Amino acid sequence: MESPMKTVPAAILAAALALTAAAAEASSLQACAVPKAVTPAPTEIPPPDEVHPNVPIAAYLLALYWSPEACRAGIPESDKAIQCEANRFGFTVHGLWPNGPDRVHPRYCRSSPPMRVKTVKANLCMTPSPWLLQHEWQAHGTCNWKTPEAYFKKTRQIRERLDVPDLDPGADGTMTAGEIRQAFIARNPGVPAQGLNVRIKQGRLTEVWVCMDLKFKWAACRGGNGPADAVVAAVTPRASPGQQ
């Protein structure tokens, strides 16, 4: 039985979020628990050495976080209450990134005020962090779109075109990079294995980057597709809402 000190935060969270049984298990873009009150993140002040407004765009990629690992690691980009406590996400959208012709990519092409509450709330089931939404718009969206609404509309269109799998690491909690790629390819026959950059950090799956050409068609990743198929990664399983 939980102590009163543990049940109070749960009650507050339940009152603040529009939860349904379906939403608590959701990984789709339409169904998740969103707070009734949302505060947009402030304008980001970028590090001067990351500002690259004049780099030409050579390709795009859609970066997908494996949300259970983001929550396990407590990465600062995550919103703990929305992403890790109120919902049970699989892959979430990190961002849509214009990439340059080499290792320098267009970033922070212009400053931008905080986004409208309506815009933030409309995209929290895709990218469940007000801070990350503001950051992605400023760091990447400003380099090719006029408004955050246009940027996230394009991001959503690409995400909806992609049939994103839910990973099942099995009893040993691991998958190979090849198995992760094949999980995507099985649902998306047009996506080449060379277009799936599996990101592994300290032996754990963190992200999958899905690469595209200038017309947003699936394409091989310009910088390679990450570790070889045989490389094994720990895959953090999904937890029930509120379970850490």
N, C-alpha and C positions, 0 to 999 in steps of 0.2 A: 504494500500500500504506500502511495506517495505521501510525503509530508506536506503540510499546508504551504510551506515555503516554495515547494516545487509546483503545486497546483495553481497558485496565483498567476505566475507568468503565462501558463497555458491558457487560463481563462481569459486573460487580457488579450492574448494573441487571437484566440477564437472569436472574441467579440470584434476585433479590429479587422479581421479578414472575412471575406465572403466565401466561406468554405462549403463545399458539397462533397459527398463521398466520391463522386466521379472526379472532381477537380483535384482532390488530394492525391489521386493516383495519376494525374495527367502528365503527358509528355507532349501533347499536341500544342499547336500555336493558339488554339481557340479556348482551351479549357485549362485554367489553373487558378489558384487562389491569389487574388490581387488585393492589396490593402485598399480600404475605402479612402484613406488619406495618403497621398504620395507627395513627397517634396522633391522637386527636381534638384539635381546636383548643380553646384555653382560652376561658372565658367572655369575651365582648366587653364592654368598657366603652364605652357609646355617648356621643357628644358630647351635652351637655345640650340643645342647640338642635335636636336631631333626635328627641327623645323626645316622642311625641304619642300617649299612650295613650287619649285620650278622643274622638278623631275618629271619627265614624260611617263605616261602610263603605258606599260607593255603587256599587262595581263591583270587578271583579278583572281582572288581566292576567297572562299567562304570558310572561315575558321570556326570550328565547332568544339566547344568545351565538353569533355566528359564530366558532367556535373557532379556525380558522386565523388570523384577524385578532387574536384575543386572544393567541395564541402569538407572532405576529409582533411585536406591540406590547409584549409582556412585561408585560401588566397585572398588578398585584399580586394580584388575585383568583385568578389561575390558579395551579395547582400544576404547575410546569414538568415534573417527572418523570412524573407521571401523565397530564396533559392533553396535553403537547407532545412528549414523547419516547417514551413507551410505547404511545401510541394515535394514531389517525388520525381524530379526530372531525370531523364537520361542525357542525351546530347542537348545542349543549348547553344545558341549562336553567340560566339565571341564577337565576330564582326565580319563585314565585307570589306576587303582590302584591295585598293588599287596598288599594283606592284610596278616597280621600275624595271628598266632593262638589265640592271645588274644588282648589286647588293644594297644600293641606296634606293629607298622607295619614297614616293610623295607622301608627305605627312604635314599636318597642321598648316594647311594652305591659307587659312584665314581664321581670325578669332570669331567667336560666336557667343551670344548670350545664353543663359540657361534655357533649356527647352521648355515648352509649354507642358503643363501637367497632363493635358489630354494626350499629347504625343508620348510622354513617358508611360502613362498607364496603358496605352494602346499596344505597347511593345514589350511589356514586362513578361508576358508568357513566352516570348521568343528569346529575350535577353533579360533575365530577372535581376537587374541591378540598375537603379537610377544613375549611379556613378558611371558604370560601364557604358550605358547608353550615351551619356554626355561625352565621355572620352572617345568612343568610337566615331561619333559624329564629328567631333573636332579633329581628331587625329587622322581620320580616313575619309569620312563623308564629305568634308569641305573641299577635298581635292577633285571632286567630279560632280557634285550635286549642289543645287542652289539652296535647298532647305533640308532640315532634318527629316521632314515628312517624306520628301522625295527619296532621300537616302534609305530610310527604313522601309519604304514601300518596295524599292528594288531588292533590298535584303530579304524581305518577306517573300517576294515572288520567287527568288532563287531557292530559298529554304523550302517553300512549298513544292517546288519542282523536284526537289530531292527527297526520295523516300528513305528517311534516316532510320537505320536499324536500332533495335534495343539489344545491347550486348549481353550475352550470357557466358560468363567466364568459366562456368562449371565448378566442380567440387574443389579443384586446386586453386581457383581464383586467378587463373592466368589465361592468356590467349597469345598466339603469335601475331606478329605484325601482318603476316599473310592472312590469317583468319579474320582479322579486323577488316582488312581490305576486301576480302571475299564477302563479308557480311554486307558491305555497301554495294558491291558489284552484283550480288544476287538480287538485290532490290532495284538496282539501277544499271541495267545492261549497257547503257551508253557511256558509263563512267569508266575510263581506263584505269588499270591498276597503277599506271605511272602518274595518274592524276590524283592520287590519294596519299598525301604526306602524313604518315602516322607519327605523332609526336610522343616520344617516351622520355620521361625525365626521372632519373634515379631509379630506373627499372619499373616505372609505373606509367600507364597510359594517361596522358593529360588531354590531348586534343587530336582531332583529325582535320587536316586542311584539304579542302576540295578545290581543285584548280580549274580555271577557266581561261579562255582566250579573250580578246578584246570585244568579241560579240557575245560574251557570257555563255559560250558553249563549253562543255566539259573538255578539258585538254590536259596534256601532260604537264606536270609542275616544272617550271623553268629551273628551279634550284634543286631538283631531285625529289624523290618521294620518301625520304627518311630511311629508317633501318630496313635491312633485308627481311624477306618474308619469314625466315626462320627465327628471328629474334623474338624472345619471349618477354611479355610484359605482364605485370600484375594489373588486374582490372578491378577497381573498387566496385563492389556490388551496390545496387540501389538499396537505400534504407527506407523504412517506413517514415512518413512525415513526423518530424520531431525527434526521430532516433538519431543519435550521433555515434 
